[in-house]
Amino acid sequence: MQLNEMVSFWQVSDIINDTSLNNIIVIHTAVILFLVVVYYKIVSRRKISLAKRIPGPDGFFFVGMLPVLLGGPEKLLKNILKIGRKFENTLFKAWILDQLYVFPGNPEEIEAILTNPNMFNKAKLYNVASESIMGDGLFTNRVFDEWKNNRKLVAAGFKFSMLKSFIPIFYEEAKFLSQVLYEKRDSNTNECEISCAIGMATMEMIGRTALGVKFNTQKNAKHEFLENLHFIQKAVEYRVTHPWFLNRSLFQLSTYKRKHDISQSIIYRFIEDLVQRKKTELKNRINSQGEHNEEWGQDTTALAIACSIFMLAHHQDIQNKVLEELLTIFSTGDPDRPPTYEDLQKMDYLERVIKETLRHFPPFPLFGRNVEKETVIGGYLIPAGSSVIFCSGRIHFNANLYPEPEKFNPDHFLPEACRSRHPYSFLPFSGGYRNCIGMKYAMLQMKSVVSTLVRSYRFSPSDKCPKPENLRLTYAGTQAFVDGCYVKIEERV
């Protein structure tokens, strides 16, 4: 410890004699904080020593990137990407309080981490989820053998035959959604906020396909389950962006805690009632682990669908190509018929549009793994106890991987373009051991909904959001709209 970092007893005494009680409290607080920092520096000296060798922004232990978090959830991703541009194609480190975070910068590093058994466990940030409604299910399970067995059980619900049986449900709810959006639009301007209605539709699809229950959310947006789920997500966002509340004891003092617990109990009660009903219906064959997907599904697909429609509205040439593909697929028989599995497989261009949307708007823009043992990544020894955080935008907007990355170009996902890129260059569904188990489900759902809407309506930019850069998103565990997602809707003739 440097001599000039210390405050002598005599200096403190002189100050106390000449200051008010408020100043004394400030001084005592400063001394306590100073001692806390010294303590953490002592117990973390190995981690600090290794961290000094890793590239990273200026900032000292215990503060580091804290100002980035305090900038708010809307600016969080932009600020991380801004820092990342200073360390292009390499990993960098950052401190937040006493936690060391490492951000990989290229697909090779990402693959090495996501396929490393010593980094199987999710980052400590996910403790927030396990302390909330996720419990110790598939999403947060830290015991590899338990996780593996549970994943096999859940995977049974995503078999080919099951997925095919879901398509009529996707279409039925998508048709109802199209009516809701048309009725919701402003009859004078044709403007419509689409994200809320899409969220209700995807929740209804999840309920009917995964749980076998109708929420009737498209008719009742104030469903008790949804309202409390949204508050839980808000509480999780609050803890992540105010990292001192990641400490469970400190969170107990937060005004959010009591409201969180009330919402949690309501959700648990709803799920318990549902499980009991399903046990009766299925004669005790229910899989109680099935309620936990590897990633939370409803918000992710709802965001992707809304953003796909939004980007089609702002790129009329691309929307016309999607429509041409659909008219070709539905050129025989009843043009208004529901899509079959085979129809959805033929929607190659639409799939590229959806993937390009996911590149621009990854539902999980940040996800992480815990470093269980010291591990060499990218030529640097990463200390045990630190967390690796994947920022999808660092990869998705890398010009070496995606030419003109800011441009919305579905040809980024032509087969030959995909073959020329590293497989870990596209991360909307994570990767490695804990990749999203519902990838095929999600793509079928998104194709079903977007194709149904485009067959019915032409979408164009809203005056409330005239350019793509006007769309405001915030980080709330997943990405979320700040003030909605607006487009104009017109019937096709």
Stockholm file with secondary structure:
# STOCKHOLM 1.0

chainA/1-493         MQLNEMVSFWQVSDIINDTSLNNIIVIHTAVILFLVVVYYKIVSRRKISLAKRIPGPDGFFFVGMLPVLLGGPEKLLKNILKIGRKFENTLFKAWILDQLYVFPGNPEEIEAILTNPNMFNKAKLYNVASESIMGDGLFTNRVFDEWKNNRKLVAAGFKFSMLKSFIPIFYEEAKFLSQVLYEKRDSNTNECEISCAIGMATMEMIGRTALGVKFNTQKNAKHEFLENLHFIQKAVEYRVTHPWFLNRSLFQLSTYKRKHDISQSIIYRFIEDLVQRKKTELKNRINSQGEHNEEWGQDTTALAIACSIFMLAHHQDIQNKVLEELLTIFSTGDPDRPPTYEDLQKMDYLERVIKETLRHFPPFPLFGRNVEKETVIGGYLIPAGSSVIFCSGRIHFNANLYPEPEKFNPDHFLPEACRSRHPYSFLPFSGGYRNCIGMKYAMLQMKSVVSTLVRSYRFSPSDKCPKPENLRLTYAGTQAFVDGCYVKIEERV
#=GR chainA/1-493 SS CCGGGCCCHHHHHHHHHTSCHHHHHHHHHHHHHHHHHHHHHHHTHHHHHHHTTSCCCSCCTTTTTHHHHHTCHHHHHHHHHHHHGGGTTSCEEEEETTEEEEECCSHHHHHHHHTCGGGCSBCGGGHHHHTTTTTTSTTTCCCHHHHHHHHHHHHGGGCHHHHHHHHHHHHHHHHHHHHHHHHHSCTTTCEEECHHHHHHHHHHHHIIIIICCCCCTTTCTTCHHHHHHHHHHHHHHHHHHSGGGGSHHHHTTSHHHHHHHHHHHHHHHHHHHHHHHHHHHHTTCCCGGGGCCSSCHHHHHHHHHHHHHHHHHHCHHHHHHHHHHHHHHTSSSCTTSCCCHHHHHTCHHHHHHHHHHHHHSCSSCEEEEECCSCEEETTEEECTTCEEEEEHHHHHTCTTTSSSTTSCCGGGGSHHHHHHSCGGGCCTTCCGGGCCTTHHHHHHHHHHHHHHHHHHEEEEEBTTBCSGGGCCEEESSSEEESSCCEEEEEECC
#=GC SS_cons         CCGGGCCCHHHHHHHHHTSCHHHHHHHHHHHHHHHHHHHHHHHTHHHHHHHTTSCCCSCCTTTTTHHHHHTCHHHHHHHHHHHHGGGTTSCEEEEETTEEEEECCSHHHHHHHHTCGGGCSBCGGGHHHHTTTTTTSTTTCCCHHHHHHHHHHHHGGGCHHHHHHHHHHHHHHHHHHHHHHHHHSCTTTCEEECHHHHHHHHHHHHIIIIICCCCCTTTCTTCHHHHHHHHHHHHHHHHHHSGGGGSHHHHTTSHHHHHHHHHHHHHHHHHHHHHHHHHHHHTTCCCGGGGCCSSCHHHHHHHHHHHHHHHHHHCHHHHHHHHHHHHHHTSSSCTTSCCCHHHHHTCHHHHHHHHHHHHHSCSSCEEEEECCSCEEETTEEECTTCEEEEEHHHHHTCTTTSSSTTSCCGGGGSHHHHHHSCGGGCCTTCCGGGCCTTHHHHHHHHHHHHHHHHHHEEEEEBTTBCSGGGCCEEESSSEEESSCCEEEEEECC
//
